[in-house]
Amino acid sequence: MNLPAGGDRARYDRATAHLDAPLAIVDLAAFDANADDLVRRAGGKPIRVASKSVRCRTLLERVLARPGFAGIMSYTLAESIWLARSGFEDVLLAYPSVDRAAFAELAGDPKLAAAVTVMVDDVAQLELIDRARDGGAQEIRVCLELDTAFRLFGGKVRIGALRSPLREPAQLAELARSVNARSGFRVVGLMGYEGHVAGVGDALAGRPLRSRAIRLMQAAARKELAVRRAEAVRAVRAVVPDLEFVNGGGTGSVQQTAAEDAVTEIAAGSGLYVPRLFDNYSSFRGRPAALFAQPVVRRPGVGVVTVLGGGYPASGAAGADRLPEPYLPQGLRYDPQEGAGEVQTPLLGSPADDLLIGDRVWFRHAKAGELCERFDALHLVEGDRVTATVATYRGEGRTFL
């Protein structure tokens, strides 16, 4: 588990004393240390930054200026175009899109078409893009996605996300041939995101048997995927010899994925902020860098305070692990009857008795970039000072998804 440095709460309180809560911060020393750790784990392979885990152009620029990082992995086509128009020159869209207006814009602008690569796993997506071109004749850069899910018992059991329908190397090669047969498209990359390895912690507190089962599953899944991914890359390269990149991994699997010869770059983003879901990994330890503060507005009784708002659940299967973590002061917990509320959140525990009206409770979000959908600005903390305040996507008027 990532335990806070003893002075962090006092430091964050001092840095933001002139600001009203609720507010969100990024500790730049922790952010930069996490970036360095990702580069170390990548072992010389470039890291493509997952924008959905950052959602702040200033911080995307900051990390991409560091050695070891190259390119952005975006999450919508509208976002991809916005980033490309902002000066980011290498944007890989990680998910298929049906945004016809955005495809028309992409196909009609040579600068955008050169900067943005779109994800395809079905011929029907190519047909939609062609219908959306609206006269735009620019060649569309295409990345194919490999289904990385681990399947057992003849496919009856699936472990991993339901993403691409392309599982076998021959299927990827066939789609590559279909792309080649159509004018206006070019296959430039292959991607496979092993979320069941990169996004699932293997060191669950108080659950040693489940943790061991996860580690065994992940070891078997990595072994199976490494073989199948290498075969898929060979099959696609037989059709597209000048394939530019093969992307894989995620924050939780950087070093394992980087060890595969077939992979040329690693995707990661959450490891820069280190939200609470990354406390449950045995392979690395990050420093919590992104936090938000909610003000104490009530003291209903002994051992309880109420803070304003705070009900910011993360996406994914609903559960307690999707709620923000009351982080500083340590020892606070949710009231099981109320949880994290829309407009108020009661917190229980002995530290509540030392909190006064107007004091802050610092939280960590369960996931990374989703925090930025709740705040229009991030206050950048260096030491015990806020040295800059920068806009999130939301603060720039952009809510892509």
C-alpha positions in Angstrom: 0.0 0.0 0.0 1.1 3.5 -0.7 1.5 5.2 2.7 1.6 9.0 2.8 4.7 10.8 3.9 4.2 12.2 7.4 4.2 15.8 6.4 2.1 15.6 3.3 -1.2 16.7 4.8 0.3 19.7 6.5 2.2 20.6 3.3 -0.9 20.3 1.1 -3.0 22.4 3.7 -0.3 25.1 3.7 0.0 25.1 -0.1 -3.7 25.6 -0.6 -4.6 27.7 2.4 -5.5 30.6 0.2 -7.9 28.6 -1.9 -11.4 27.5 -1.1 -12.3 23.8 -1.2 -13.4 21.6 -3.0 -10.2 21.7 -5.0 -7.9 19.3 -6.8 -4.1 19.2 -6.8 -1.2 17.4 -8.5 2.0 17.0 -6.5 4.6 17.6 -9.1 7.4 15.9 -7.3 5.3 12.7 -7.1 4.1 13.1 -10.7 7.7 13.4 -12.0 8.9 10.5 -9.8 6.1 8.3 -11.1 7.1 9.3 -14.7 10.7 8.3 -14.0 9.5 4.9 -12.6 7.4 4.2 -15.7 10.4 4.9 -17.9 12.6 2.6 -15.7 10.1 -0.2 -15.9 9.7 0.2 -19.7 13.4 -0.7 -20.2 14.1 1.6 -23.1 10.9 1.2 -25.0 8.9 4.5 -25.4 5.8 5.1 -23.4 2.7 6.4 -25.1 0.7 8.5 -22.6 -2.9 7.5 -22.2 -4.7 10.9 -22.2 -7.9 9.6 -20.5 -5.7 9.1 -17.4 -4.4 12.6 -17.4 -7.1 14.9 -19.0 -5.0 18.0 -18.7 -3.0 19.4 -21.7 -0.4 21.1 -19.5 0.5 17.9 -17.8 0.4 15.9 -21.1 3.0 18.4 -22.4 5.0 18.1 -19.2 5.3 14.4 -19.4 5.9 14.2 -23.1 8.8 16.6 -22.7 10.6 14.0 -20.6 12.9 11.4 -22.2 11.2 8.0 -22.6 7.7 9.3 -23.5 6.5 9.6 -27.1 2.9 10.1 -28.4 -0.5 10.1 -26.9 -3.2 7.4 -26.7 -6.5 9.2 -26.9 -10.1 8.0 -26.2 -12.4 9.8 -28.6 -11.9 11.1 -32.2 -13.0 14.6 -31.2 -10.4 14.6 -28.5 -7.8 13.3 -30.9 -8.5 16.1 -33.4 -8.4 18.7 -30.6 -5.1 17.5 -29.4 -3.6 17.4 -32.9 -4.8 21.0 -33.5 -3.1 21.9 -30.2 0.3 20.7 -31.5 0.5 17.1 -30.5 1.9 15.3 -33.5 1.3 11.6 -32.7 -2.1 10.7 -31.4 -3.4 7.1 -31.4 -7.1 6.7 -30.9 -7.5 3.6 -28.7 -11.2 3.0 -29.4 -13.2 2.7 -32.6 -15.3 5.8 -33.4 -18.5 6.5 -35.3 -18.2 10.3 -35.1 -19.0 11.1 -38.7 -18.4 14.8 -38.4 -15.0 14.2 -36.9 -14.1 11.7 -39.6 -15.0 14.3 -42.3 -12.7 16.8 -40.5 -9.9 14.2 -40.3 -10.2 13.2 -44.0 -10.2 16.8 -45.2 -7.1 18.0 -43.4 -3.6 16.8 -44.2 -2.1 17.9 -40.9 -4.8 16.1 -38.9 -4.6 13.0 -41.1 -0.8 12.8 -40.6 -1.1 13.2 -36.8 -4.0 10.9 -35.9 -4.3 7.1 -36.1 -7.7 5.6 -35.7 -8.6 2.1 -34.3 -10.3 -0.4 -36.5 -11.4 -4.0 -35.8 -14.2 -4.4 -38.3 -14.7 -3.8 -42.1 -17.9 -2.0 -41.2 -15.9 0.7 -39.5 -14.0 1.3 -42.7 -17.3 1.6 -44.6 -18.6 4.2 -42.0 -15.4 6.2 -42.4 -15.8 6.2 -46.2 -19.4 7.4 -46.0 -18.4 10.1 -43.6 -15.5 11.6 -45.6 -17.7 14.3 -47.2 -15.3 14.7 -50.1 -12.1 14.5 -47.9 -9.5 12.5 -49.7 -6.7 12.3 -47.1 -5.4 8.9 -46.3 -6.6 7.6 -42.9 -4.0 6.0 -40.7 -5.3 2.8 -39.2 -4.4 0.6 -36.2 -5.7 -2.9 -35.7 -6.7 -4.2 -32.3 -5.9 -7.7 -31.0 -8.2 -9.2 -28.4 -6.0 -10.1 -25.5 -8.5 -11.9 -23.3 -7.3 -15.1 -21.7 -9.7 -17.9 -22.5 -9.9 -21.3 -20.8 -11.9 -24.5 -21.4 -12.3 -24.0 -25.1 -13.3 -20.4 -24.8 -16.1 -21.2 -22.2 -14.3 -19.0 -19.7 -13.0 -15.5 -20.6 -10.8 -13.4 -18.4 -10.3 -9.9 -19.8 -12.3 -7.1 -21.4 -14.7 -7.6 -24.2 -13.0 -5.4 -26.8 -11.9 -6.5 -30.3 -13.4 -9.4 -32.1 -10.0 -10.1 -33.7 -8.4 -12.8 -31.6 -6.4 -15.0 -34.0 -3.4 -13.9 -36.1 -5.2 -14.9 -39.3 -8.1 -12.6 -38.5 -5.8 -9.6 -38.1 -4.0 -10.5 -41.3 -7.3 -10.7 -43.1 -8.4 -7.3 -41.9 -5.1 -5.9 -42.9 -5.6 -7.2 -46.4 -9.1 -5.6 -46.4 -7.6 -2.3 -45.4 -5.0 -2.5 -48.1 -7.6 -3.3 -50.7 -9.4 0.0 -50.0 -8.1 3.3 -51.2 -7.7 6.0 -48.6 -6.5 3.8 -45.8 -3.2 2.6 -44.5 -2.4 0.1 -41.7 0.4 1.6 -39.5 0.0 -0.1 -36.2 -1.3 -3.0 -34.0 -2.5 -2.7 -30.4 -3.4 -5.1 -27.7 -4.4 -3.9 -24.2 -4.1 -6.7 -21.6 -6.4 -5.1 -19.0 -6.7 -8.4 -17.0 -3.0 -8.0 -16.3 -2.3 -4.3 -16.5 -5.5 -3.2 -14.7 -6.0 -5.9 -12.0 -4.1 -5.7 -8.8 -2.4 -8.9 -7.6 -1.8 -8.0 -3.9 -5.2 -7.4 -2.4 -5.0 -6.4 1.3 -6.4 -9.1 3.6 -7.1 -11.5 0.7 -3.9 -13.7 0.3 -5.7 -16.6 -1.5 -7.4 -14.4 -4.0 -4.1 -12.5 -4.6 -2.3 -15.7 -5.3 -5.0 -16.9 -7.7 -4.7 -13.6 -9.6 -1.0 -13.9 -9.8 -1.2 -17.4 -11.2 -3.9 -16.3 -13.7 -1.8 -13.4 -14.8 1.4 -15.4 -15.2 -0.5 -17.9 -17.4 -2.2 -15.1 -19.3 1.1 -13.3 -20.0 2.7 -16.4 -21.3 -0.3 -17.2 -23.7 -0.5 -13.6 -24.9 3.2 -13.2 -25.6 3.1 -16.2 -28.0 -0.2 -15.1 -29.6 0.8 -11.5 -29.9 4.2 -12.4 -31.6 2.3 -14.6 -34.0 -0.2 -11.8 -34.7 2.6 -9.3 -35.4 4.3 -11.7 -37.8 1.0 -12.3 -39.6 0.3 -8.6 -40.0 3.8 -7.7 -41.0 3.5 -10.3 -43.8 0.8 -8.1 -45.2 2.2 -4.7 -44.0 6.0 -5.0 -43.9 6.4 -1.3 -42.9 4.2 -1.5 -39.7 5.2 1.5 -37.6 4.4 0.3 -34.1 3.0 -2.4 -31.9 1.4 -1.0 -28.7 0.7 -3.0 -25.6 0.6 -2.9 -21.8 -0.7 -0.5 -19.3 0.6 0.9 -16.0 0.2 -2.4 -14.1 2.2 -4.5 -16.7 4.8 -2.1 -18.1 7.9 -4.2 -17.4 6.3 -7.5 -18.5 4.9 -6.2 -21.7 8.2 -4.3 -22.5 10.0 -7.7 -22.3 8.1 -8.9 -25.4 10.2 -8.5 -28.5 7.1 -8.0 -30.6 6.0 -4.9 -28.7 7.6 -1.7 -29.8 5.9 0.8 -27.3 4.0 0.7 -24.0 0.8 2.5 -23.1 0.5 4.0 -19.6 -1.1 7.0 -18.0 -2.7 6.1 -14.6 0.8 5.5 -13.2 1.4 9.2 -13.3 -1.3 10.1 -10.8 -1.4 6.7 -9.0 -5.0 6.5 -7.9 -6.1 4.1 -5.2 -6.7 1.1 -7.5 -2.9 0.9 -7.9 -2.3 0.2 -4.3 -2.9 -3.5 -4.9 0.1 -4.3 -7.1 3.2 -6.3 -6.1 5.3 -5.3 -9.0 5.7 -1.6 -8.4 5.0 1.2 -5.9 4.0 4.7 -7.0 3.5 7.9 -5.2 0.0 9.3 -5.0 0.2 12.5 -7.0 -3.4 13.6 -7.7 -5.7 14.3 -4.8 -8.8 16.3 -4.1 -9.9 18.1 -0.9 -13.4 18.5 0.4 -14.1 20.9 3.3 -15.6 19.9 6.6 -19.0 21.6 6.9 -20.6 19.8 9.8 -19.7 18.0 13.0 -22.8 15.8 13.7 -21.4 14.1 16.8 -18.4 12.5 18.4 -16.2 10.6 15.9 -17.9 12.0 12.8 -17.6 15.0 10.4 -19.4 15.8 7.3 -17.6 17.1 4.2 -19.2 18.8 1.2 -19.9 16.5 -1.8 -17.3 13.8 -2.5 -19.5 11.3 -4.3 -17.3 10.7 -7.3 -17.4 7.0 -8.1 -15.2 5.6 -10.7 -16.3 3.7 -13.8 -16.3 -0.1 -13.9 -18.2 -2.8 -12.1 -19.9 -1.1 -9.1 -18.3 -1.8 -5.7 -16.6 -0.2 -2.7 -13.3 -0.2 -4.6 -14.8 2.3 -7.0 -15.3 5.0 -4.4 -12.7 7.7 -3.6 -10.5 6.9 -0.5 -10.5 9.3 2.4 -6.7 9.6 2.6 -5.6 12.4 4.9 -5.9 12.5 7.8 -5.6 8.7 8.0 -8.2 6.7 9.7 -11.4 8.1 8.3 -14.0 5.9 6.8 -17.4 6.1 5.2 -20.7 5.7 7.0 -22.0 2.4 5.5 -25.5 3.8 5.4 -24.5 6.8 3.3 -21.3 6.2 1.5 -19.9 8.9 -0.6 -22.7 11.4 -1.2 -23.7 13.7 -4.0 -23.8 16.9 -1.8 -22.5 15.7 1.6 -20.4 12.8 2.9 -20.2 11.8 6.5 -16.9 10.4 7.6 -16.3 8.3 10.7 -13.3 7.7 12.9 -11.3 9.1 15.7 -9.5 11.7 13.5 -12.8 13.4 13.0 -12.7 14.8 16.5 -9.6 16.8 15.6 -11.2 18.4 12.5 -12.8 21.8 12.7 -15.4 23.4 10.4 -13.5 24.6 7.3 -10.7 22.0 7.6 -9.9 19.8 4.6 -10.1 16.1 4.1 -7.9 14.9 1.3 -9.1 12.1 -1.0 -7.7 9.9 -3.7 -9.9 8.9 -6.6 -10.3 5.2 -7.4 -9.1 5.9 -11.0 -6.9 8.5 -12.6 -8.3 10.9 -15.1 -11.9 10.7 -14.1 -11.1 13.1 -11.2 -10.6 15.8 -13.8 -14.2 15.5 -14.9 -15.2 16.9 -11.5 -12.8 19.8 -11.4 -12.1 22.6 -13.9 -8.6 23.2 -12.6 -5.6 21.4 -11.1 -3.4 23.3 -8.6 0.2 22.2 -9.1 2.0 21.8 -5.8 5.8 22.1 -5.4 6.9 21.7 -1.8 4.4 23.6 0.3 3.4 26.1 -2.5 1.0 26.1 -5.4 3.2 27.2 -8.2 0.6 27.1 -11.0 -3.0 26.5 -11.7 -3.8 24.8 -14.9 -7.1 23.8 -16.7 -8.4 20.3 -17.0 -10.2 19.3 -20.1 -13.4 20.3 -18.4 -11.9 23.7 -17.5 -11.2 24.2 -21.2 -14.8 23.4 -22.0 -14.1 20.0 -23.3 -16.1 17.0 -22.0 -15.4 14.3 -24.7 -17.0 11.3 -22.9 
